[in-house]
Amino acid sequence: MDIRVDPEKCTGCQLCVKACPYAAVEMQGDIATITAACTLCGACVSVCPVGAIIREMPDVAEIDTSNYQGVWVIAELDEDRLAGVTLELLGKGRELADALETPLSLVVLGNGVGELVTPAGEYGADRVYLVGDPVLEQYRTGPYTDVIAGLINKYQPEIVLIGATEQGRDLAPRLAVRLETGLTADCTGLDIDSEARLLVQTRPAFGGSIMARIITRNHRPQMATVRPRVMRRAEPQPGREAGLVEIPVKLNEESVLTRIVEIARDQSSQAVNLQDADIIVSGGRGLKKPENFALVQELAEVLGGVVGASRPTVDEGWIPAYHQVGQTGRTVQPKLYIACGISGAVQHLAGMAGADCIVAINSDPNAPIFGVAHYAVVGDLFEIVPALTEIAREELEGD
Ligand SMILES: Cc1cc2nc3c(=O)[nH]c(=O)nc-3n(C[C@H](O)[C@H](O)[C@H](O)COP(=O)(O)OP(=O)(O)OC[C@H]3O[C@@H](n4cnc5c(N)ncnc54)[C@H](O)[C@@H]3O)c2cc1C
């Protein structure tokens, strides 16, 4: 890959100089010049108003995939901590890196985030690439894409993992386009084909009717996003240390197109934190009508859990969408999942099959949910759920 300036077109506006996070564009007279510090991040190409900066990508046949080494996780922050999805990706990344006998690195962007190096090491990273700057205080598409694309071009990891969160879904496709590589979104499984040294990315396709196994054979890095709670985080190893690579950047607030004015959290959806819940009681179409969600709600309350739902109940307007579990809802990993009147379609299972203990209540003994259930209760939920609530109340509240 190469970036060059067409001197015939350059107007000397210097927008590229201000936009380059690696201070790799200089003016020679009225013409911009790309210096040896260029990481090929492409920030100058995006910002040039007259198309004077040209990025030339190599032919597929010219890409030497053996030059790419290492597994990277791009960190997401939850206030001043590493987000849960990042810890989960470090767990999976560790497995992949061990299979490839290559280092696992975490890329952390932010402002004053140096203390995250310690948990990164404890959760499995061998190395942390740390980029600190006030412009990076909050996630914004432009500067994060520019900085991370530059780092990937410079250090050439073979695998890059990103959370399939609001942030990751914004960032990952932009990076893939910038790097001209493949991206598999919402993976439910990641493995290594050690013979071919390829990342095998599994995800549901065609509405969940098949599980596709996808590889990125000719381009690098191999990029995948994974939703929170799909992978399991590794046990932290206190005292395990990661090496630190601090990356100097020169970022300019004026070059960033967006300002964050306020962060307003949706209180209602926060109240139903399905992803972090230990106990979920979910209702499906077997509840027959919206009022009957009260049965599920009562059992959830007595057990100290939260209410989940299948998609048809959400589509019918029986319950808000943030309760939905499954392929197009939330992926959950509770200790206990009680499915009431849910058939167990593959799209529902995609969101909850990782629960530690699944109890299914269904009147149909052949319901597919029983295929994943640890405890199968065949019967009428209108008798069983209130009875369970009563027993739980007696056991837990002692009356
Ligand atoms: C692209 C795509 C994405 C999708 N994403 C999701 C998703 O994210 N989440 C999701 O849930 N679905 C999703 N679906 C829909 C999915 O295919 C199923 O249609 C859905 O999960 C079925 O919901 P259900 O189990 O509540 O309803 P049903 O399949 O109608 O099952 C109702 C169950 O209740 C049982 N029952 C009835 N009466 C009683 C009773 N009195 N006591 C006990 N049991 C009783 C029945 O035996 C039956 O098994 C998606 C579909 C597509 C195509």
Ligand as a Chemical Component Dictionary entry (heavy atoms), coordinates in Angstrom:
data_LIG
# 
_chem_comp.id                   LIG 
_chem_comp.type                 NON-POLYMER 
_chem_comp.pdbx_formal_charge   0 
_chem_comp.three_letter_code    LIG 
# 
loop_
_chem_comp_atom.comp_id 
_chem_comp_atom.atom_id 
_chem_comp_atom.alt_atom_id 
_chem_comp_atom.type_symbol 
_chem_comp_atom.charge 
_chem_comp_atom.model_Cartn_x 
_chem_comp_atom.model_Cartn_y 
_chem_comp_atom.model_Cartn_z 
_chem_comp_atom.pdbx_ordinal 
LIG C1  C1  C 0 -33.743 -13.280 11.181 1  
LIG C2  C2  C 0 -34.493 -13.734 12.386 2  
LIG C3  C3  C 0 -34.090 -13.301 13.623 3  
LIG C4  C4  C 0 -34.794 -13.722 14.763 4  
LIG N1  N1  N 0 -34.350 -13.302 15.995 5  
LIG C5  C5  C 0 -34.967 -13.766 17.091 6  
LIG C6  C6  C 0 -34.499 -13.410 18.390 7  
LIG O1  O1  O 0 -33.566 -12.625 18.551 8  
LIG N2  N2  N 0 -35.141 -13.927 19.457 9  
LIG C7  C7  C 0 -36.211 -14.778 19.358 10 
LIG O2  O2  O 0 -36.740 -15.215 20.377 11 
LIG N3  N3  N 0 -36.674 -15.117 18.143 12 
LIG C8  C8  C 0 -36.107 -14.627 17.017 13 
LIG N4  N4  N 0 -36.594 -14.960 15.799 14 
LIG C9  C9  C 0 -37.884 -15.681 15.743 15 
LIG C10 C10 C 0 -37.746 -17.186 15.924 16 
LIG O3  O3  O 0 -37.525 -17.807 14.674 17 
LIG C11 C11 C 0 -39.040 -17.779 16.528 18 
LIG O4  O4  O 0 -40.123 -17.439 15.705 19 
LIG C12 C12 C 0 -39.318 -17.309 17.941 20 
LIG O5  O5  O 0 -38.200 -17.449 18.774 21 
LIG C13 C13 C 0 -40.465 -18.092 18.529 22 
LIG O6  O6  O 0 -40.883 -17.483 19.723 23 
LIG P1  P1  P 0 -41.679 -18.299 20.813 24 
LIG O7  O7  O 0 -40.871 -19.482 21.218 25 
LIG O8  O8  O 0 -42.089 -17.340 21.878 26 
LIG O9  O9  O 0 -43.006 -18.709 20.052 27 
LIG P2  P2  P 0 -43.455 -20.104 19.477 28 
LIG O10 O10 O 0 -42.450 -20.665 18.555 29 
LIG O11 O11 O 0 -44.814 -19.896 18.953 30 
LIG O12 O12 O 0 -43.485 -21.059 20.749 31 
LIG C14 C14 C 0 -44.423 -20.972 21.766 32 
LIG C15 C15 C 0 -44.200 -22.190 22.667 33 
LIG O13 O13 O 0 -45.049 -22.090 23.781 34 
LIG C16 C16 C 0 -45.476 -23.405 24.090 35 
LIG N5  N5  N 0 -46.738 -23.298 24.844 36 
LIG C17 C17 C 0 -47.942 -22.889 24.394 37 
LIG N6  N6  N 0 -48.817 -22.881 25.397 38 
LIG C18 C18 C 0 -48.169 -23.295 26.496 39 
LIG C19 C19 C 0 -48.540 -23.479 27.848 40 
LIG N7  N7  N 0 -49.785 -23.235 28.278 41 
LIG N8  N8  N 0 -47.609 -23.924 28.722 42 
LIG C20 C20 C 0 -46.346 -24.195 28.324 43 
LIG N9  N9  N 0 -45.949 -24.028 27.045 44 
LIG C21 C21 C 0 -46.842 -23.572 26.159 45 
LIG C22 C22 C 0 -45.631 -24.094 22.757 46 
LIG O14 O14 O 0 -45.547 -25.518 22.898 47 
LIG C23 C23 C 0 -44.485 -23.517 21.978 48 
LIG O15 O15 O 0 -43.342 -24.346 22.068 49 
LIG C24 C24 C 0 -35.917 -14.553 14.652 50 
LIG C25 C25 C 0 -36.317 -14.993 13.383 51 
LIG C26 C26 C 0 -35.620 -14.587 12.264 52 
LIG C27 C27 C 0 -36.057 -15.076 10.927 53 
# 
loop_
_chem_comp_bond.comp_id 
_chem_comp_bond.atom_id_1 
_chem_comp_bond.atom_id_2 
_chem_comp_bond.value_order 
_chem_comp_bond.pdbx_ordinal 
LIG C1  C2  SING 1  
LIG C2  C3  SING 2  
LIG C2  C26 DOUB 3  
LIG C3  C4  DOUB 4  
LIG C4  N1  SING 5  
LIG C4  C24 SING 6  
LIG N1  C5  DOUB 7  
LIG C5  C6  SING 8  
LIG C5  C8  SING 9  
LIG C6  O1  DOUB 10 
LIG C6  N2  SING 11 
LIG N2  C7  SING 12 
LIG C7  O2  DOUB 13 
LIG C7  N3  SING 14 
LIG N3  C8  DOUB 15 
LIG C8  N4  SING 16 
LIG N4  C9  SING 17 
LIG N4  C24 SING 18 
LIG C9  C10 SING 19 
LIG C10 O3  SING 20 
LIG C10 C11 SING 21 
LIG C11 O4  SING 22 
LIG C11 C12 SING 23 
LIG C12 O5  SING 24 
LIG C12 C13 SING 25 
LIG C13 O6  SING 26 
LIG O6  P1  SING 27 
LIG P1  O7  DOUB 28 
LIG P1  O8  SING 29 
LIG P1  O9  SING 30 
LIG O9  P2  SING 31 
LIG P2  O10 DOUB 32 
LIG P2  O11 SING 33 
LIG P2  O12 SING 34 
LIG O12 C14 SING 35 
LIG C14 C15 SING 36 
LIG C15 O13 SING 37 
LIG C15 C23 SING 38 
LIG O13 C16 SING 39 
LIG C16 N5  SING 40 
LIG C16 C22 SING 41 
LIG N5  C17 SING 42 
LIG N5  C21 SING 43 
LIG C17 N6  DOUB 44 
LIG N6  C18 SING 45 
LIG C18 C19 SING 46 
LIG C18 C21 DOUB 47 
LIG C19 N7  SING 48 
LIG C19 N8  DOUB 49 
LIG N8  C20 SING 50 
LIG C20 N9  DOUB 51 
LIG N9  C21 SING 52 
LIG C22 O14 SING 53 
LIG C22 C23 SING 54 
LIG C23 O15 SING 55 
LIG C24 C25 DOUB 56 
LIG C25 C26 SING 57 
LIG C26 C27 SING 58 
# 
